[in-house]
Amino acid sequence: MGKPILKGTDLGYYASDKTILQHLDFEIAPQEFVTLTGPSGGGKSTLLRLLASLISKTSGSLTFKAEEIETYEPTAYRRQVSYAFQQPQLFGQTVADNLEFPFTIRNEPFDNEKAVEFLGKVNLEPDSLNQPITELSGGERQRVALLRNILFMPEVLLLDEITTGLDVDNKAIINRLIGQLNQTEGLTIISITHDTSEFKLANRLLTLKDGQLEA
Amino acid sequence: MNLAVNNTSLMFALILVIIAILIVHREKLGLEKDIIYSVIRAVIQLVVVGYVLKYIFRVDNVFLTIALVLIILFNASWNAKKRAGNIRNAFPISLVAILASTSVTLGTLVLTGSIKFIPSQIIPISGMIASNSMVAIGLCYRNMNTNFQNQRQQVLEKLALGADLHDASISIIRESIKTGMSPTIDSAKTVGIVSLPGMMSGLIFAGIDPVRAIKYQIMVTFMLLSATSIGSLIACYLAYKSYYNEQKQLL
């Protein structure tokens, strides 16, 4: 394995006197696809949120490209290490409002062509840009939400059970896209899933149980 | 002037308070002590203010006038702070917001010649501006607290996508400013139709021609719009960052 892009050393996290993660040691290589699994309440989402800099570790070390992640400017960091939620909320009124958001926060004009191209990647029609978000199915919502993470390609994509509760077709569309991003774009992916059929997408499987990684 | 109220007539008007106490007692609302306390407090406060104002109007000193205005602003900020919940530095934020809204609004009124810089005009007008700013800012705080809680997931997602604090909070900031301003806008719409507000009523009561009295009310409407918008804007923009830590994480 080359130099790790993300590395945890004796990493721990506790909140209000409750230990959620302890003594985690792991390395994630660039372009690796890692699946994170384990029982509910084992700390998987917490680990992903630490990696996304949405919360901060309480002990140990967590580095991105060999630097502690607290040393990065948080906004810039989160554009490189992008976190996708299990039950995302869409913004505004229409699909376009959501795809515009990544452009807005970068002070860039909205690129309609790019948005349409990305909609195609998740089997959505160009005219769905103007579709009200209230008319979208659960699977379509998740697909639109995921596009917000990848319109500007990050280096690491953190997926928190994004296919849970979706039907086979929606799962297939999302998993195909994620696989492509990993293979062709070289995107590093850490994905939480309970679905054993998705394990084969990954290069490596990590199991987190009671706040500790199992060997 | 037909102003007839005197100590004897006020004593008889106490019947109105007794009516309130009887209602509260009959309905077992348990507010009797509250009413008595609030009435005593109101009477004492007003008597003191009456004599203080009488003295200040007679002395007509610029520094004394400014000092009294500052006391009003300080009290208004302290009250606005009480509704701030967990917002850090709520008192200085409220003070800056109320100070700015009062000085801009009052300054404009004085410079345009709408009012004179004499205590009998500056002090009541400052009180109106400060109290309306205070209410507006209190509403802003409450709205921000509610929305940072209710829209927590959405704010988190915006942060996760790499939004800075301003972009992650802007929809809540806008909504809160709107909430702060809306009572003033609403009452501007119904002024004269539903309510004859204090300024105008007071002047009419004192025997001023209603056509003249409304000019003052129009001025008050203008100044309250300016005061609540400036106060809400500054308070929201200074307060929103206290929902985050130095790592730009939502608390």
Interface residues (C-beta under 8 A of the other chain):
Chain A: A52 S53 L54 I55 S56 E70 P74 T75 A76 R78 R79 S82 Y83 A84 F85 Q87 P88 Q89 F91 F101 P102 T104 I105 R106 A145 R148 N149
Chain B: Q153 Q154 L156 E157 K158 L159 A160 L161 G162 A163 D164 D167 Q247 K248 Q249 L250
